[in-house]
């Protein structure tokens, strides 16, 4: 007798979708979709269940969603969920996809490290999670030297002004994730990295995965009186302007890195002397507009940077049962080796001239 399987998925900003089913000879059977969503007409639910029954249990989420969409009546209206949401709930029932509570999470508190070591650790720890050598982990960065961290595909020549770099002693480093340049002085922003299995975002579009992985930080910001939201694809903003941006990297070993930097108290005058992109975007607005664009968390929250970091860490721990952890000597040594062989080299920095 086939065992009963159960999967749940809460749509970001929407409703709960639940799937109960069994698998016999590699096929779904006895499928029952339920939840607190809205669906018209009533018969559409029968169509969804019928579309899922008999499907191969090995189908990827996109194919399951396509099967649901194809079976829906032309006049069907889905409110608070989607065919994609159903497919994720199916995949979770089959344990092909996972949720936050399926994992044991660690939190690494801010540790002052050279920026190149921080960048290298992102690669090292992501690989470790994929290899099963470390629990999925949230790590907060800290640093002292003024730095610019450019995205994996950005041009050094186009993004960084050599005169500004020399004037302020800026250390320029390239990271493994895409996205834009980060201007980082000690205490001027909040940066964290999530190292996680890709099963956590199975079935989600790239856009939805950004929102999903930062649900906890949106809750933390809300508790500080900051109503934040995502602007596709990867910007985090409030009604007063952009406050941060996210980037991701997915590895072949099944793990991924999700990385976010939010501005706390950035010197906008200095930023536009160091970043060419800052000058171009703000060329018709001047420095005052630059300060408006940076829109630091300090002004919106009235809290110290440490208070914000503590609130974020506590929110994550409360939601997902995370425990405090530390970087190991081996991880730090491996990161140092990668700085020597990769992240600290001119070849890596100028791989996109």
SVG drawing of the C-alpha trace seen along z (x, -y; Angstrom):
<svg xmlns="http://www.w3.org/2000/svg" viewBox="-18 -69 66 71">
<polyline fill="none" stroke="black" stroke-width="0.4" points="0.0,0.0 1.4,-3.4 2.1,-5.7 0.4,-9.1 2.5,-12.1 1.8,-15.7 3.2,-19.0 2.5,-22.6 3.5,-25.9 2.6,-29.4 2.5,-31.8 4.5,-34.9 1.8,-37.5 -0.8,-35.0 -2.5,-31.8 -1.6,-28.3 -1.7,-25.4 -1.7,-21.9 -1.2,-18.7 -1.9,-15.2 -1.1,-12.3 0.6,-8.9 3.0,-7.4 2.6,-4.0 5.0,-2.7 6.4,-6.2 3.1,-7.9 1.0,-10.3 -2.3,-8.9 -5.1,-10.0 -4.1,-13.6 -6.1,-16.1 -5.3,-19.8 -6.7,-22.1 -5.9,-25.4 -7.3,-28.8 -7.1,-30.1 -10.0,-31.2 -10.9,-29.4 -13.7,-29.7 -15.6,-27.7 -15.7,-25.0 -15.2,-22.3 -11.7,-23.7 -10.4,-22.0 -11.5,-18.6 -9.7,-19.5 -6.5,-20.3 -6.7,-17.0 -7.3,-15.1 -4.4,-16.7 -2.0,-15.7 -3.2,-12.1 -1.1,-9.8 1.8,-12.3 5.3,-11.0 6.7,-11.6 10.0,-12.7 8.6,-15.6 10.2,-19.0 8.1,-21.7 7.7,-23.6 6.2,-20.5 3.7,-19.9 2.6,-23.6 2.1,-23.3 -0.1,-20.2 -2.2,-22.1 -2.5,-25.1 -3.5,-23.0 -6.3,-21.3 -7.9,-24.5 -11.2,-25.6 -10.9,-28.7 -13.0,-30.7 -11.0,-29.6 -9.9,-32.3 -7.2,-31.5 -6.8,-34.1 -4.0,-33.9 -2.3,-31.0 -1.2,-29.7 -0.4,-26.5 3.2,-27.2 2.2,-27.1 0.5,-23.8 3.5,-22.4 5.8,-23.5 3.4,-21.9 3.5,-18.6 7.3,-18.7 7.4,-19.2 5.1,-16.3 7.5,-14.2 10.5,-15.7 12.0,-17.0 11.5,-20.5 12.0,-21.7 10.8,-24.4 12.6,-26.5 11.6,-24.2 13.0,-21.1 16.5,-22.3 18.6,-23.0 19.9,-26.5 23.0,-28.2 23.7,-31.9 27.3,-33.3 27.5,-36.7 29.4,-39.6 33.2,-38.9 35.6,-41.6 37.5,-40.2 39.2,-41.5 36.8,-42.1 38.5,-39.6 38.1,-36.9 34.4,-37.7 34.0,-37.2 36.0,-34.0 34.0,-32.6 30.8,-33.0 32.2,-30.4 33.7,-28.2 30.6,-28.0 28.2,-27.5 30.3,-24.6 30.2,-23.1 26.4,-23.3 26.2,-21.5 28.5,-18.8 26.6,-18.3 29.6,-19.5 27.7,-22.5 24.1,-23.2 22.3,-25.9 23.7,-29.1 23.0,-32.8 26.3,-34.8 26.5,-38.5 29.6,-40.2 31.8,-42.8 35.0,-44.6 37.2,-47.5 39.0,-48.6 37.0,-50.8 36.1,-48.6 34.2,-48.3 32.8,-44.8 31.8,-44.5 29.5,-42.0 30.8,-38.9 30.0,-40.3 30.8,-43.9 33.6,-45.8 36.2,-47.2 36.8,-50.0 33.2,-51.0 32.3,-50.7 35.2,-52.1 36.9,-55.5 40.7,-55.0 41.1,-58.6 38.5,-58.0 40.0,-54.6 43.5,-56.1 42.2,-59.2 40.4,-57.2 42.5,-54.0 39.7,-51.8 40.2,-48.0 38.4,-46.7 37.3,-43.0 35.1,-40.9 32.5,-38.5 31.0,-35.4 27.4,-36.7 26.1,-39.0 24.5,-42.4 25.9,-45.8 28.8,-47.3 28.8,-47.7 30.5,-50.7 31.5,-49.5 33.2,-51.5 33.3,-50.3 29.8,-50.5 28.2,-52.0 26.0,-49.1 24.6,-45.7 25.6,-42.7 24.6,-39.1 24.8,-35.9 22.6,-32.8 24.0,-29.5 21.3,-27.0 20.2,-24.0 18.5,-24.8 15.6,-22.5 14.4,-25.5 13.6,-27.4 12.5,-24.5 9.8,-25.5 10.1,-29.2 11.0,-31.7 14.3,-33.6 12.2,-36.7 10.1,-34.9 13.1,-33.2 14.6,-36.6 11.4,-37.6 11.0,-34.2 14.5,-34.1 14.2,-37.6 10.7,-37.1 12.4,-37.0 14.3,-40.3 11.2,-42.0 9.6,-41.0 12.6,-42.2 12.4,-45.6 8.7,-45.8 9.3,-45.3 11.6,-48.4 8.9,-50.5 10.3,-50.1 7.8,-48.9 10.1,-47.4 9.3,-45.6 11.0,-44.1 11.4,-46.0 12.0,-43.3 14.5,-41.7 16.7,-42.3 16.2,-45.7 14.9,-46.2 13.1,-49.5 10.8,-51.6 8.5,-54.5 11.5,-56.7 13.8,-55.0 16.1,-52.0 17.8,-50.7 19.6,-47.6 20.0,-44.9 20.4,-41.2 22.3,-38.8 22.5,-35.0 24.7,-32.2 23.7,-28.6 26.4,-25.9 26.4,-22.6 26.5,-20.7 22.9,-21.7 23.7,-24.6 23.2,-28.3 24.3,-31.7 21.8,-34.5 23.6,-37.7 22.1,-41.1 23.6,-44.5 21.6,-47.3 22.8,-50.8 23.0,-52.1 24.9,-55.4 26.7,-55.8 28.9,-58.9 27.2,-59.7 29.7,-62.3 32.5,-59.8 30.4,-57.1 30.0,-59.1 33.7,-59.8 34.5,-56.1 31.8,-54.5 31.4,-55.6 27.9,-54.1 27.0,-56.4 28.0,-59.4 26.1,-58.3 22.9,-57.5 23.0,-60.7 24.6,-63.1 21.4,-65.2 20.5,-65.2 23.6,-66.1 24.8,-65.0 21.6,-65.8 19.8,-63.3 22.6,-60.8 21.9,-61.0 18.2,-60.5 19.0,-57.4 21.2,-55.9 18.4,-56.4 20.1,-54.8 18.5,-52.6 19.9,-54.8 17.5,-57.6 14.5,-55.4 14.9,-53.2 16.5,-55.5 18.5,-52.5 22.2,-51.8 23.7,-49.4 24.3,-46.9 20.7,-47.1 19.5,-46.4 21.9,-43.4 20.7,-42.0 17.0,-42.4 17.7,-40.7 19.5,-37.8 16.8,-37.4 14.0,-37.4 15.7,-34.7 16.4,-32.6 12.8,-32.9 11.3,-32.0 13.5,-29.1 14.9,-27.8 18.4,-28.8 21.3,-28.5 24.6,-30.4 27.6,-29.0 31.2,-30.0 33.6,-30.0 36.1,-27.2 39.8,-27.5 39.7,-25.3 37.1,-27.5 39.1,-30.6 42.3,-28.9 40.6,-27.7 39.2,-31.2 42.7,-32.6 44.0,-30.1 41.3,-31.2 42.2,-34.8 45.8,-33.9 44.8,-31.8 41.6,-33.7 39.9,-36.5 43.1,-38.5 44.5,-38.1 44.5,-40.7 43.3,-37.9 40.1,-37.5 39.5,-41.2 40.0,-42.1 38.4,-39.0 35.9,-41.6 38.2,-44.5"/>
</svg>
